[in-house]
Amino acid sequence: MCARACELGEQVGEMPQLFEALYLQATACRAQGKHRESLRLAERMLTLAQRTQDCLHLVSAHHALGASHFFLGEHTLASSIWTRPSPYTLPNMTCL
C-alpha cells in the first residue's frame, strides 16, 4: 500500500504526501527486517526533504537514515547521523 502511495505521489508531484508515504514504507521495512530497503527509502526521503527544505521532513529523514544504519549494525555511523549538529534542530531551528 505504501509503495503504491509512493508511485502516485511521484506521478502527481505531491511532495508532502510522497514524503509521508516514503516514511511509512521505510518504517514498515525496518519492522519487517528489510533494512537495506529501509536505508534506500531513507536516502530518498533525505533527497526530497533537502529539495523542499521542509524542517520536519529534514529531521524525520535524518532520523530514518540513522535508524536504518543502526539496524544494519552500523552503530557508529548511526550515532554520527543522530548527534551531528544540525540547523534543523533546536535551538538552531532556522526554518520555522
C-alpha positions in Angstrom: 0.0 0.0 0.0 2.8 2.5 0.9 4.6 1.5 -2.3 1.5 2.4 -4.3 1.2 5.7 -2.4 4.8 6.5 -3.3 4.1 5.8 -7.0 1.1 8.0 -7.0 2.8 10.8 -5.1 5.7 10.8 -7.7 3.3 10.8 -10.6 1.2 13.7 -9.2 4.1 15.6 -7.7 2.6 15.9 -4.2 5.7 16.2 -2.2 4.3 16.2 1.4 2.2 13.1 0.6 5.2 11.4 -1.1 7.4 12.1 1.8 4.8 10.6 4.3 4.4 7.5 2.1 8.2 7.1 2.0 8.5 7.5 5.7 5.7 4.9 6.4 7.2 2.5 3.9 10.7 2.9 5.4 9.3 2.3 8.9 7.4 -0.8 7.7 10.6 -2.2 6.1 12.6 -1.7 9.3 9.8 -3.6 11.2 10.0 -6.4 8.7 13.8 -6.6 8.9 14.3 -5.2 5.4 17.0 -2.8 6.5 18.7 -2.3 3.1 15.3 -1.3 1.6 14.7 1.0 4.6 18.0 2.7 4.0 17.2 3.2 0.3 13.9 4.8 1.2 15.5 7.0 3.9 18.0 8.2 1.4 15.1 9.1 -1.0 13.4 10.9 1.9 16.5 13.0 2.6 16.9 13.9 -1.0 13.2 15.0 -1.1 13.5 16.9 2.2 16.6 18.7 1.0 14.8 19.7 -2.2 11.8 21.1 -0.4 13.7 22.4 2.7 10.8 21.3 4.9 12.2 21.3 8.5 10.0 18.5 9.8 10.9 16.3 6.8 14.6 17.0 7.2 14.6 16.0 10.8 12.5 12.9 10.0 14.7 11.9 7.1 17.8 12.1 9.3 16.1 10.1 12.0 15.1 7.4 9.4 18.6 7.4 8.0 20.2 6.9 11.4 17.7 4.2 12.3 18.4 2.3 9.1 22.1 2.3 9.7 21.6 1.3 13.3 19.6 -1.8 12.4 22.1 -2.7 9.8 24.7 -2.8 12.6 26.4 0.4 11.5 26.2 1.9 15.0 29.0 4.4 14.7 27.5 5.8 11.5 24.0 5.9 13.0 25.3 7.7 16.1 27.2 10.3 13.9 24.0 11.0 12.0 21.9 11.3 15.1 24.4 13.5 17.0 25.8 15.8 14.3 24.8 19.4 14.8 22.0 20.4 12.5 20.5 23.8 11.7 17.1 22.0 11.8 17.1 21.1 15.5 16.5 23.3 18.5 17.9 25.8 19.5 19.2 26.4 16.0 15.9 25.9 14.1 16.3 28.3 11.2 13.3 27.3 9.1 10.4 27.9 11.5 
